[in-house]
Amino acid sequence: MITFMVRMTFAQEDRADVAETLRALAVASREEPGCANYIPHYVEGNPDTVLIYEQYRDKEAAEAHRNSPHFKKHAVGGLYQKMRERAREDLVALV
């Protein structure tokens, strides 16, 4: 299982647009055969920061996600154009 979190920050004026884009991206991503979880969150007390918790069956499924038309449309063509900062944290399960 491949698990990671992506943290992105956005300008306050982009909040509604970012939320709509994240909803569309989440719906499409969850339909991918190798996607186990795709859950976008706002950080409580800091609504300009978004965390996306993602899990994929394997490296190939994660790569398929990054190459999907919906990722290119909503992430690369949408979120990445508006984000101020982005960081990815790869996670390793303890149990």
MARBADO-284898 format. One line per 10 residues: number of its first residue (from 1); for each residue x, y, z of C-alpha. Coordinates in steps of 0.1 Angstrom, whole numbers, plus 2048, in hexadecimal, padded with zeros to 3 digits. Layout:
% residues N
NUM> X Y Z  ... .
This chain:
% residues 95
1> 800 800 800  80D 823 7F7  801 83E 80F  80A 863 80F  7FC 885 818  7FE 8A4 803  7FD 8C6 814  7F4 8E4 7FF  7ED 908 808  7D8 920 7F4 .
11> 7CD 944 7F5  7AD 94B 808  79B 958 7E9  7A1 936 7D8  790 922 7F4  76F 91B 7E2  77F 913 7C1  798 8FC 7D3  77C 8EA 7E5  769 8E4 7C5 .
21> 788 8D7 7B3  791 8C0 7D0  76E 8B1 7D0  770 8A9 7AB  793 89B 7AF  789 885 7CD  76A 877 7BB  77E 86D 79C  79D 861 7B0  787 84A 7C6 .
31> 77B 838 7A6  79E 82E 79C  7A2 808 7A1  7C3 80C 7B5  7B7 828 7CB  7AF 81D 7EF  7AA 840 7FE  7AA 864 7F2  79E 87C 80D  7A4 8A1 80A .
41> 7A2 8B5 82B  7A4 8D9 836  7BB 8DE 854  7A5 8E9 871  7AC 90D 87A  7BF 912 859  7A6 90F 83C  7C0 91B 823  7D3 8FA 828  7C8 8DA 819 .
51> 7D4 8B6 821  7CC 89A 80A  7D0 877 818  7D6 85E 7FC  7DA 838 7FB  7E1 822 7DD  7E4 7FD 7D8  808 800 7CB  820 817 7BA  810 80F 798 .
61> 7EE 81B 7A5  7FD 83B 7B3  80E 841 791  7EE 83A 77F  7DD 854 795  7F7 86F 78C  7F3 867 767  7CD 867 767  7BA 881 753  7A7 88D 772 .
71> 7C8 892 785  7D6 8A6 768  7B7 8BB 766  7AF 8C1 78B  7D1 8BF 79C  7EA 8CA 782  7D3 8E2 76F  7BF 8EE 78D  7CE 8EA 7B0  7F2 8ED 7A6 .
81> 7EB 90E 794  7DD 91D 7B4  7F2 90E 7D0  80B 922 7E3  81E 905 7F2  81D 8DF 7EF  82E 8C4 803  82A 89E 802  830 887 81F  833 861 818 .
91> 825 84C 834  82E 829 841  814 816 854  81D 80B 878  806 7EE 878 .
